[in-house]
Amino acid sequence: MDRQLTDRLISIRRQIHTQPELGYQEIHTSQLVRRELDALGIPYVADVAGTGVIGTITKGHGPSVAIRADMDALPIEEETGLPFSSANSGKMHACGHDLHTSMLIGAAALLKDIPFEGTVKLLFQPSEEGPNGDPESKTGAHKIVEAGYLDDVKSALGVHVHPLMPVGKISYALGPALACTGFFTIEVLGKATHAGATPQLGVDAVVIAAQLIQSAQMIVSRHTAPTETAVLSFTKINGGVAPNVIADRVVIEGTIRSLNLDVYREIIRRIEKIAEGLMTAFDAEIKFDLYYDLPSVINDKQVHSSLQHSLQQVFGDTNVIETEAILAGEDFAHYSRKVPSMFYFLGAQHPDNAGYFLHHPRVLFNEDCIAYGASFLANGAIDMLRP
């Protein structure tokens, strides 16, 4: 990549960073993407899965492949102090999607001038961070796959910035690489009464909620094989109105993670079974809502092998690192379960980032990673097109 394009991409990244938008609200980001594709003369379909954009570069005859960037920000108040900090209160690009979008624009600029045979689809995807109020509780990748945009695609490639990995390095795990992920709400509905004079007339939502949490802790420890990776965490609880009133409502929130989809689904089944038992035992009503439900990302060994030329060309032998899977969620999972895919973490460590990871209000990213990401996405697309 030449310096002029790199500087242009950094400018684009800063524009997006200053104007972060939440999932399915990426109106200005989508407009910026369309302007850049127009300037490059690349045709596209707009309003995909809401605010998404899919550009298409076709040269000669050959298969189709897809390279992806997500566009949405997080509901976080930025605390970086950057001169181009978020101008939208309570919203921040704390997961680096501004960098991803800039990289894909850069890949498009590079691909325009590189000879190849086939079609490269540029997936500028909305709402990776969650359904964000979508009535069907679906993320952007889920909707893009359901709409058929990957039906003719041979393979897919994605990258994600890593703020604790040095620039110039890239990492991956083969097979299940990121976790099946669920976010849930459990509402326990009981019956209020005087806590001192007539407790026998009530149905205590606090006690029932406590029993549910305690019982559910046995799902991983006693109903999941020790060779499997699984996490069930209760992270939020709220209920009650006064010290002398039996609570009639408690709301619990939490997350489920596993690399194995069958294990993940068994954890869900057992939570529901515990809830059913408690309803019967205590005459309560319990509502379990799994409002965010994602399978694991599956990284394909053959796709990784096909990318060796690009990996060596962009990063070199010693900077391509195989690692263990991590229990973070990523809706690239929907692409990876539709077509053979690879998803990599890209070094983006900023010298002033004091150990902050993704989703932190003070996380900083090194913009030097943009050139690496754009080059890898472009060259990787060409690698995937080869027989």
SULRAFEN-V965774 format. One record per residue. N is the residue number from 1. RES is the residue in one letter. SS is DSSP state (helix for helix, strand for strand, loop for the rest). OMEGA is omega in whole degrees, -180 to 180 (* if undefined). Layout:
n: (N:N)
res: (RES:RES)
ss: (SS:SS)
omega: (OMEGA:OMEGA)
This chain:
n: (1:2:3:4:5:6:7:8:9:10:11:12:13:14:15:16:17:18:19:20:21:22:23:24:25:26:27:28:29:30:31:32:33:34:35:36:37:38:39:40:41:42:43:44:45:46:47:48:49:50:51:52:53:54:55:56:57:58:59:60:61:62:63:64:65:66:67:68:69:70:71:72:73:74:75:76:77:78:79:80:81:82:83:84:85:86:87:88:89:90:91:92:93:94:95:96:97:98:99:100:101:102:103:104:105:106:107:108:109:110:111:112:113:114:115:116:117:118:119:120:121:122:123:124:125:126:127:128:129:130:131:132:133:134:135:136:137:138:139:140:141:142:143:144:145:146:147:148:149:150:151:152:153:154:155:156:157:158:159:160:161:162:163:164:165:166:167:168:169:170:171:172:173:174:175:176:177:178:179:180:181:182:183:184:185:186:187:188:189:190:191:192:193:194:195:196:197:198:199:200:201:202:203:204:205:206:207:208:209:210:211:212:213:214:215:216:217:218:219:220:221:222:223:224:225:226:227:228:229:230:231:232:233:234:235:236:237:238:239:240:241:242:243:244:245:246:247:248:249:250:251:252:253:254:255:256:257:258:259:260:261:262:263:264:265:266:267:268:269:270:271:272:273:274:275:276:277:278:279:280:281:282:283:284:285:286:287:288:289:290:291:292:293:294:295:296:297:298:299:300:301:302:303:304:305:306:307:308:309:310:311:312:313:314:315:316:317:318:319:320:321:322:323:324:325:326:327:328:329:330:331:332:333:334:335:336:337:338:339:340:341:342:343:344:345:346:347:348:349:350:351:352:353:354:355:356:357:358:359:360:361:362:363:364:365:366:367:368:369:370:371:372:373:374:375:376:377:378:379:380:381:382:383:384:385:386:387)
res: (M:D:R:Q:L:T:D:R:L:I:S:I:R:R:Q:I:H:T:Q:P:E:L:G:Y:Q:E:I:H:T:S:Q:L:V:R:R:E:L:D:A:L:G:I:P:Y:V:A:D:V:A:G:T:G:V:I:G:T:I:T:K:G:H:G:P:S:V:A:I:R:A:D:M:D:A:L:P:I:E:E:E:T:G:L:P:F:S:S:A:N:S:G:K:M:H:A:C:G:H:D:L:H:T:S:M:L:I:G:A:A:A:L:L:K:D:I:P:F:E:G:T:V:K:L:L:F:Q:P:S:E:E:G:P:N:G:D:P:E:S:K:T:G:A:H:K:I:V:E:A:G:Y:L:D:D:V:K:S:A:L:G:V:H:V:H:P:L:M:P:V:G:K:I:S:Y:A:L:G:P:A:L:A:C:T:G:F:F:T:I:E:V:L:G:K:A:T:H:A:G:A:T:P:Q:L:G:V:D:A:V:V:I:A:A:Q:L:I:Q:S:A:Q:M:I:V:S:R:H:T:A:P:T:E:T:A:V:L:S:F:T:K:I:N:G:G:V:A:P:N:V:I:A:D:R:V:V:I:E:G:T:I:R:S:L:N:L:D:V:Y:R:E:I:I:R:R:I:E:K:I:A:E:G:L:M:T:A:F:D:A:E:I:K:F:D:L:Y:Y:D:L:P:S:V:I:N:D:K:Q:V:H:S:S:L:Q:H:S:L:Q:Q:V:F:G:D:T:N:V:I:E:T:E:A:I:L:A:G:E:D:F:A:H:Y:S:R:K:V:P:S:M:F:Y:F:L:G:A:Q:H:P:D:N:A:G:Y:F:L:H:H:P:R:V:L:F:N:E:D:C:I:A:Y:G:A:S:F:L:A:N:G:A:I:D:M:L:R:P)
ss: (loop:loop:helix:helix:helix:helix:helix:helix:helix:helix:helix:helix:helix:helix:helix:helix:helix:helix:loop:loop:loop:loop:loop:loop:loop:loop:helix:helix:helix:helix:helix:helix:helix:helix:helix:helix:helix:helix:helix:helix:loop:loop:loop:strand:strand:strand:strand:strand:loop:loop:loop:strand:strand:strand:strand:strand:strand:strand:strand:loop:loop:loop:loop:strand:strand:strand:strand:strand:strand:strand:loop:loop:loop:strand:loop:loop:loop:loop:loop:loop:loop:loop:loop:loop:loop:loop:loop:loop:loop:loop:loop:strand:loop:loop:loop:loop:helix:helix:helix:helix:helix:helix:helix:helix:helix:helix:helix:helix:helix:helix:helix:helix:loop:loop:loop:loop:loop:strand:strand:strand:strand:strand:strand:strand:strand:loop:loop:loop:loop:loop:loop:loop:loop:loop:loop:loop:loop:loop:loop:helix:helix:helix:helix:helix:helix:helix:loop:loop:loop:loop:loop:loop:strand:strand:strand:strand:strand:strand:strand:strand:strand:strand:loop:loop:loop:loop:loop:loop:loop:strand:strand:strand:loop:loop:strand:strand:strand:strand:loop:strand:strand:strand:strand:strand:strand:strand:strand:strand:strand:loop:strand:loop:loop:strand:loop:loop:loop:loop:helix:helix:helix:loop:strand:loop:helix:helix:helix:helix:helix:helix:helix:helix:helix:helix:helix:helix:helix:helix:helix:helix:helix:helix:helix:loop:loop:loop:loop:loop:loop:strand:strand:strand:strand:strand:strand:strand:strand:strand:strand:loop:loop:loop:loop:loop:strand:loop:loop:loop:strand:strand:strand:strand:strand:strand:strand:strand:strand:strand:loop:loop:helix:helix:helix:helix:helix:helix:helix:helix:helix:helix:helix:helix:helix:helix:helix:helix:helix:helix:helix:helix:helix:helix:loop:loop:strand:strand:strand:strand:strand:strand:strand:strand:strand:strand:loop:loop:strand:strand:strand:loop:helix:helix:helix:helix:helix:helix:loop:helix:helix:helix:helix:helix:helix:helix:helix:loop:helix:helix:helix:strand:strand:strand:loop:loop:loop:strand:loop:loop:loop:loop:loop:loop:helix:helix:helix:helix:loop:loop:loop:strand:strand:strand:strand:strand:strand:strand:strand:loop:strand:loop:loop:loop:loop:loop:loop:loop:loop:loop:loop:loop:loop:loop:loop:loop:strand:loop:loop:loop:helix:helix:helix:helix:helix:helix:helix:helix:helix:helix:helix:helix:helix:helix:helix:helix:helix:loop:loop)
omega: (177:-175:-178:179:179:180:179:-180:176:178:178:180:-178:175:-179:-179:-179:-177:-179:-180:-179:-177:-178:175:-172:-174:-178:178:178:178:178:179:-179:178:-179:178:175:-179:179:-178:-179:179:-178:170:-180:177:177:-179:-179:-176:-177:178:175:176:-178:174:-179:177:179:-178:180:-178:175:173:-178:171:-166:168:175:-170:-169:178:-177:177:-176:175:-175:179:-177:-175:179:178:177:178:-179:174:179:-175:177:179:-176:171:-177:179:173:-179:173:177:-180:-180:178:179:-178:173:177:178:178:179:179:-177:180:-174:-180:178:174:179:179:-178:174:175:179:-175:173:-166:173:162:173:-171:180:-177:175:176:178:-176:178:-179:-179:176:-177:-179:179:-178:180:178:-179:-180:174:-177:177:-177:-179:-175:-180:-179:-177:-177:175:176:177:180:-180:-173:179:178:-178:176:-179:177:178:-177:-178:169:179:-176:177:-172:174:-164:159:-172:175:170:-176:169:175:179:178:-178:179:-179:-178:174:178:-174:-179:-172:-174:-179:-178:-179:-177:170:-168:-179:180:-180:-180:178:179:180:178:-180:-179:-179:-178:179:179:-177:180:-174:-174:-180:178:-179:-179:177:179:177:-179:177:170:-177:171:-168:-177:177:-178:178:178:-178:-176:-178:-178:179:174:-176:178:-180:173:178:-180:175:179:-177:176:178:171:175:-177:-177:179:177:179:-180:177:177:178:-179:-177:174:180:179:177:180:179:179:-179:177:179:-175:-170:178:179:170:-180:180:180:-178:175:-170:175:-169:-170:173:179:172:178:178:-172:-177:-179:176:177:179:-179:-178:-175:-179:180:180:-180:-178:-175:-171:-177:-172:-169:-175:176:-166:173:-176:174:174:177:-175:168:179:-178:-175:165:177:-178:176:-175:178:174:-179:175:-170:170:179:-174:169:-173:-180:-179:-174:178:-178:-180:179:-172:176:-179:-179:179:176:176:-177:179:-177:177:178:179:-177:176:180:-175:-179:178:-177:180:180:-179:179:-179:-178:178:177:180:176:-177:179:-178:179:*)
